[in-house]
Amino acid sequence: MKINIDISVIIPAFNAADSIGVLVHTLLGEPTTLSTEIIVVDDGSTDETWTVLSAITDERLILIRQENQGVYAARNAALAIYRGEWVVFLDADDRVAADFLQERLRTARE
C-alpha cells in the first residue's frame, strides 16, 4: 500500500526544549485535508528536547535521536526516510502561521 503524503517537514533540533513543542503543535494543527509527516531529528540535545518531543503522541510525528553531528547530518538523517511529495525545512525555533504548510503546498503546486 502506497502512502500519499503531501508534505514532509524536516526539523533538526539541538537543545530546543523551549521552542520545539510550540512549532510541532502548530504544524500538527493544520487542516486534516493536508497529509503531512513531521520528522524531528534530536541532534544530541542535553536539555529536555527529547522529553518534550516524546510527550507528543501523533502518528504524523516521526522522531529520530542521534549523537550530535550537526544540522546537516540531522537533515540528511531525515532525508533518508521522508515520504512526502514536497519537503519543507524548518529550524526548531521557527514560528509559523496556522496555515503555513497548506499555503506552501498551494504555492508549490501552482
CYANA upper distance limits for C-alpha pairs under 8 A (distance plus 0.5 A):
  3 ILE  CA     83 ARG  CA      8.31
  4 ASN  CA     35 SER  CA      7.79
  4 ASN  CA     83 ARG  CA      8.40
  4 ASN  CA     84 GLY  CA      7.65
  4 ASN  CA     85 GLU  CA      8.42
  5 ILE  CA     35 SER  CA      5.47
  5 ILE  CA     36 THR  CA      6.08
  5 ILE  CA     37 GLU  CA      7.60
  5 ILE  CA     83 ARG  CA      6.90
  5 ILE  CA     84 GLY  CA      5.05
  5 ILE  CA     85 GLU  CA      6.76
  6 ASP  CA     34 LEU  CA      7.20
  6 ASP  CA     35 SER  CA      5.64
  6 ASP  CA     36 THR  CA      6.32
  6 ASP  CA     84 GLY  CA      5.74
  6 ASP  CA     85 GLU  CA      5.65
  6 ASP  CA     86 TRP  CA      6.75
  6 ASP  CA    105 LEU  CA      8.16
  7 ILE  CA     35 SER  CA      7.18
  7 ILE  CA     36 THR  CA      5.42
  7 ILE  CA     37 GLU  CA      7.07
  7 ILE  CA     84 GLY  CA      5.30
  7 ILE  CA     85 GLU  CA      6.39
  7 ILE  CA     86 TRP  CA      5.30
  7 ILE  CA     87 VAL  CA      6.16
  7 ILE  CA     88 VAL  CA      7.55
  7 ILE  CA    101 LEU  CA      8.12
  7 ILE  CA    105 LEU  CA      7.95
  8 SER  CA     36 THR  CA      6.27
  8 SER  CA     37 GLU  CA      5.42
  8 SER  CA     38 ILE  CA      6.34
  8 SER  CA     39 ILE  CA      7.67
  8 SER  CA     82 TYR  CA      6.72
  8 SER  CA     83 ARG  CA      7.18
  8 SER  CA     84 GLY  CA      5.30
  8 SER  CA     85 GLU  CA      7.97
  8 SER  CA     86 TRP  CA      6.71
  8 SER  CA     87 VAL  CA      5.32
  8 SER  CA     88 VAL  CA      6.76
  9 VAL  CA     36 THR  CA      7.99
  9 VAL  CA     37 GLU  CA      6.75
  9 VAL  CA     38 ILE  CA      5.17
  9 VAL  CA     39 ILE  CA      6.45
  9 VAL  CA     87 VAL  CA      6.33
  9 VAL  CA     88 VAL  CA      5.29
  9 VAL  CA     89 PHE  CA      6.42
  9 VAL  CA     90 LEU  CA      7.62
 10 ILE  CA     38 ILE  CA      6.69
 10 ILE  CA     39 ILE  CA      5.46
 10 ILE  CA     40 VAL  CA      6.53
 10 ILE  CA     41 VAL  CA      8.35
 10 ILE  CA     75 ARG  CA      7.20
 10 ILE  CA     78 ALA  CA      6.87
 10 ILE  CA     79 LEU  CA      8.31
 10 ILE  CA     87 VAL  CA      7.71
 10 ILE  CA     88 VAL  CA      6.72
 10 ILE  CA     89 PHE  CA      5.48
 10 ILE  CA     90 LEU  CA      6.74
 11 ILE  CA     38 ILE  CA      8.13
 11 ILE  CA     39 ILE  CA      6.70
 11 ILE  CA     40 VAL  CA      5.23
 11 ILE  CA     41 VAL  CA      6.80
 11 ILE  CA     75 ARG  CA      7.76
 11 ILE  CA     89 PHE  CA      6.71
 11 ILE  CA     90 LEU  CA      5.68
 11 ILE  CA     91 ASP  CA      5.99
 11 ILE  CA     92 ALA  CA      6.54
 12 PRO  CA     40 VAL  CA      6.25
 12 PRO  CA     41 VAL  CA      5.29
 12 PRO  CA     42 ASP  CA      6.76
 12 PRO  CA     43 ASP  CA      7.21
 12 PRO  CA     71 VAL  CA      6.60
 12 PRO  CA     74 ALA  CA      6.07
 12 PRO  CA     75 ARG  CA      6.69
 12 PRO  CA     90 LEU  CA      8.19
 12 PRO  CA     91 ASP  CA      6.74
 12 PRO  CA     92 ALA  CA      6.92
 13 ALA  CA     20 ILE  CA      8.03
 13 ALA  CA     40 VAL  CA      7.31
 13 ALA  CA     41 VAL  CA      6.36
 13 ALA  CA     42 ASP  CA      5.36
 13 ALA  CA     43 ASP  CA      6.35
 13 ALA  CA     45 SER  CA      7.96
 13 ALA  CA     49 THR  CA      8.20
 13 ALA  CA     91 ASP  CA      7.64
 13 ALA  CA     92 ALA  CA      5.84
 14 PHE  CA     42 ASP  CA      6.49
 14 PHE  CA     43 ASP  CA      5.85
 14 PHE  CA     44 GLY  CA      6.94
 14 PHE  CA     45 SER  CA      5.32
 14 PHE  CA     46 THR  CA      8.47
 14 PHE  CA     49 THR  CA      7.95
 14 PHE  CA     92 ALA  CA      8.33
 15 ASN  CA     45 SER  CA      5.19
 15 ASN  CA     46 THR  CA      6.65
 15 ASN  CA     47 ASP  CA      5.85
 15 ASN  CA     48 GLU  CA      7.77
 15 ASN  CA     49 THR  CA      6.37
 16 ALA  CA     20 ILE  CA      6.10
 16 ALA  CA     45 SER  CA      8.18
 16 ALA  CA     47 ASP  CA      8.13
 16 ALA  CA     48 GLU  CA      8.38
 16 ALA  CA     49 THR  CA      6.02
 16 ALA  CA     92 ALA  CA      6.71
 16 ALA  CA     93 ASP  CA      7.56
 17 ALA  CA     21 GLY  CA      7.63
 17 ALA  CA     47 ASP  CA      7.11
 17 ALA  CA     48 GLU  CA      5.84
 17 ALA  CA     49 THR  CA      4.61
 17 ALA  CA     50 TRP  CA      8.26
 17 ALA  CA     52 VAL  CA      6.83
 18 ASP  CA     49 THR  CA      8.40
 19 SER  CA     23 LEU  CA      7.18
 19 SER  CA     92 ALA  CA      6.92
 19 SER  CA     93 ASP  CA      5.76
 19 SER  CA     94 ASP  CA      8.45
 20 ILE  CA     24 VAL  CA      6.66
 20 ILE  CA     49 THR  CA      7.92
 20 ILE  CA     52 VAL  CA      8.29
 20 ILE  CA     53 LEU  CA      8.15
 20 ILE  CA     92 ALA  CA      5.65
 20 ILE  CA     93 ASP  CA      6.86
 21 GLY  CA     25 HIS  CA      6.56
 21 GLY  CA     52 VAL  CA      6.88
 21 GLY  CA     53 LEU  CA      7.24
 22 VAL  CA     26 THR  CA      6.62
 23 LEU  CA     27 LEU  CA      6.80
 23 LEU  CA     92 ALA  CA      7.61
 23 LEU  CA     93 ASP  CA      7.89
 23 LEU  CA     94 ASP  CA      7.30
 23 LEU  CA     95 ARG  CA      6.66
 23 LEU  CA     96 VAL  CA      7.69
 24 VAL  CA     28 LEU  CA      6.60
 24 VAL  CA     38 ILE  CA      8.23
 25 HIS  CA     29 GLY  CA      6.56
 26 THR  CA     30 GLU  CA      7.50
 26 THR  CA     96 VAL  CA      7.84
 26 THR  CA     97 ALA  CA      8.23
 26 THR  CA     98 ALA  CA      6.69
 27 LEU  CA     96 VAL  CA      8.46
 27 LEU  CA     98 ALA  CA      7.75
 27 LEU  CA    100 PHE  CA      8.35
 27 LEU  CA    101 LEU  CA      7.98
 28 LEU  CA     60 ARG  CA      8.26
 29 GLY  CA     98 ALA  CA      7.67
 30 GLU  CA     34 LEU  CA      7.80
 30 GLU  CA     98 ALA  CA      6.79
 30 GLU  CA     99 ASP  CA      6.54
 30 GLU  CA    101 LEU  CA      7.88
 30 GLU  CA    102 GLN  CA      8.02
 31 PRO  CA     99 ASP  CA      8.31
 34 LEU  CA    102 GLN  CA      7.38
 36 THR  CA     60 ARG  CA      7.05
 36 THR  CA     84 GLY  CA      7.83
 37 GLU  CA     60 ARG  CA      5.19
 37 GLU  CA     61 LEU  CA      6.48
 37 GLU  CA     62 ILE  CA      7.67
 37 GLU  CA     83 ARG  CA      8.48
 37 GLU  CA     84 GLY  CA      7.92
 38 ILE  CA     60 ARG  CA      6.57
 38 ILE  CA     61 LEU  CA      5.37
 38 ILE  CA     62 ILE  CA      6.50
 39 ILE  CA     61 LEU  CA      6.56
 39 ILE  CA     62 ILE  CA      5.20
 39 ILE  CA     63 LEU  CA      6.40
 39 ILE  CA     64 ILE  CA      7.98
 39 ILE  CA     78 ALA  CA      6.79
 39 ILE  CA     82 TYR  CA      8.16
 40 VAL  CA     61 LEU  CA      8.07
 40 VAL  CA     62 ILE  CA      6.84
 40 VAL  CA     63 LEU  CA      5.66
 40 VAL  CA     64 ILE  CA      6.77
 40 VAL  CA     78 ALA  CA      8.07
 41 VAL  CA     63 LEU  CA      6.52
 41 VAL  CA     64 ILE  CA      5.15
 41 VAL  CA     65 ARG  CA      6.28
 41 VAL  CA     66 GLN  CA      7.82
 41 VAL  CA     74 ALA  CA      6.24
 41 VAL  CA     75 ARG  CA      7.98
 41 VAL  CA     77 ALA  CA      8.05
 41 VAL  CA     78 ALA  CA      7.43
 42 ASP  CA     49 THR  CA      7.76
 42 ASP  CA     50 TRP  CA      7.24
 42 ASP  CA     63 LEU  CA      8.02
 42 ASP  CA     64 ILE  CA      6.63
 42 ASP  CA     65 ARG  CA      5.30
 42 ASP  CA     66 GLN  CA      6.79
 42 ASP  CA     74 ALA  CA      8.16
 43 ASP  CA     65 ARG  CA      6.82
 43 ASP  CA     66 GLN  CA      5.80
 43 ASP  CA     67 GLU  CA      6.28
 43 ASP  CA     68 ASN  CA      5.20
 43 ASP  CA     69 GLN  CA      7.03
 43 ASP  CA     70 GLY  CA      7.30
 43 ASP  CA     71 VAL  CA      8.01
 43 ASP  CA     74 ALA  CA      6.73
 44 GLY  CA     65 ARG  CA      7.53
 44 GLY  CA     66 GLN  CA      6.18
 44 GLY  CA     67 GLU  CA      4.91
 44 GLY  CA     68 ASN  CA      4.64
 44 GLY  CA     69 GLN  CA      8.15
 45 SER  CA     49 THR  CA      6.88
 45 SER  CA     50 TRP  CA      7.92
 45 SER  CA     68 ASN  CA      7.84
 48 GLU  CA     52 VAL  CA      6.73
 49 THR  CA     53 LEU  CA      6.76
 50 TRP  CA     54 SER  CA      6.41
 50 TRP  CA     65 ARG  CA      8.42
 51 THR  CA     55 ALA  CA      6.80
 52 VAL  CA     56 ILE  CA      7.65
 53 LEU  CA     63 LEU  CA      8.16
 56 ILE  CA     61 LEU  CA      8.45
 57 THR  CA     61 LEU  CA      8.17
 64 ILE  CA     78 ALA  CA      8.34
 69 GLN  CA     73 ALA  CA      6.29
 69 GLN  CA     74 ALA  CA      7.54
 70 GLY  CA     74 ALA  CA      6.84
 71 VAL  CA     75 ARG  CA      6.69
 72 TYR  CA     76 ASN  CA      6.60
 73 ALA  CA     77 ALA  CA      6.63
 74 ALA  CA     78 ALA  CA      7.05
 75 ARG  CA     79 LEU  CA      6.63
 76 ASN  CA     80 ALA  CA      6.69
 77 ALA  CA     81 ILE  CA      7.73
 78 ALA  CA     82 TYR  CA      6.63
 86 TRP  CA    105 LEU  CA      8.25
 90 LEU  CA     94 ASP  CA      7.05
 96 VAL  CA    100 PHE  CA      6.48
 99 ASP  CA    103 GLU  CA      6.68
100 PHE  CA    104 ARG  CA      6.81
101 LEU  CA    105 LEU  CA      6.62
102 GLN  CA    106 ARG  CA      6.68
103 GLU  CA    107 THR  CA      6.67
104 ARG  CA    108 ALA  CA      6.56
105 LEU  CA    109 ARG  CA      6.59
106 ARG  CA    110 GLU  CA      6.76
